[in-house]
Amino acid sequence: MKHSVQTARPWQLLAFLLPAVSVYTLFSALPLADTLRHGFFVSNDAGQSTFAGLANFRAIVFDPDWSRAFWNAMVNNAKFFCVHMLLQNPIGLLLATLFSLKGLHGARTYRTLIFLPTLLSVVIIGFIWQLILSPLWGLGEKLMGLVGMASHFAPWLGQEETALVTLSFISVWQYVGIPMMLIYAALLAVPEEIVEAAHVEGASALRIFWEIKLPLIYPTLGLVTILTFVANFNAFDLIYSVKGALAGPNYSTDILGTLFYRTFFGYQAQIGNPNMGAAVATLMFLVILAGVGTYFFCVQRRLTRFAL
């Protein structure tokens, strides 16, 4: 008996797509468009808006009163991203490779423990690490004293030179489970026939990883990279929960997210300016868009050709 394949009717497609498209438009597309629009206006004390073109963006990028904070936040955000790329993703790759080995005892328990911090609130993580690293009542100095390194302890969160790096390490510790699980799933998807054939040919485990498994998971590594980029340039909550909106000391931990918060809503002596805040948010969006676009046009094409 032959079964005919029925194609979906237009109204059926519309019925399934309409709820998701409506939610996305209402809570994502429209707010984004309105934010972009606000960046092109200035408001007076009476609340009246006037079209200003690119004046807000020129002020943020070139006016010393604004540009100093913007470029400082941009550089700090780049450092924040680089620490994650150099530590989080390689550690995630190493852990995923270890957990993909057959016969590793307790692998499921270790995976769960490493992934568990990603499920916790960033506010809780920041508060706990702030207590641990406190030079007054924290456990950090005592724990380092157990291994004879108490003399190396310092108030890392309170020093301009080390505050941002310390917060980056905390973020790496919390989120290393995400690239670990993504890469682990990719390694499990590597065909066993290829690995077994390499074993028969006498290839070592290290050679199998570098020449067979690693090339096959390049697309996943690219996905992890772009997810890390987007997440880091959207970061805000960890810096805010530990150092506040001023991102101290002396703005040494200031990133684009905290700069946007202060600019839009105001903080302490700084008065909020929604139009300038919208301009900062637009520049954040453009930075992320440029990074994602560069990945898809320069990296993803090569990975696709490599896979073919």
Secondary structure, 3 states (H helix, E strand, C coil): CCCCCCCCCHHHHHHHHHHHHHHHHHHHHHHHHHHHHHCCEEECCCCCEEECCCHHHHHHHHCHHHHHHHHHHHHHHHHHHHHHHHHHHHHHHHHHHHHCCCCCCCHHHHHHHHHHHHHCCHHHHHHHHHHHCCCCCCCHHHHHHHCCCHHHCCCHHHCCCCHHHHHHHHHHHHHCHHHHHHHHHHHHCCCHHHHHHHHHCCCCHHHHHHHHHHHHCHHHHHHHHHHHHHHHHCCCHHHHHHHCCCCCCCCCCCCHHHHHHHHHHEECCEECCHHHHHHHHHHHHHHHHHHHHHHHHHHHHHHHHHHC
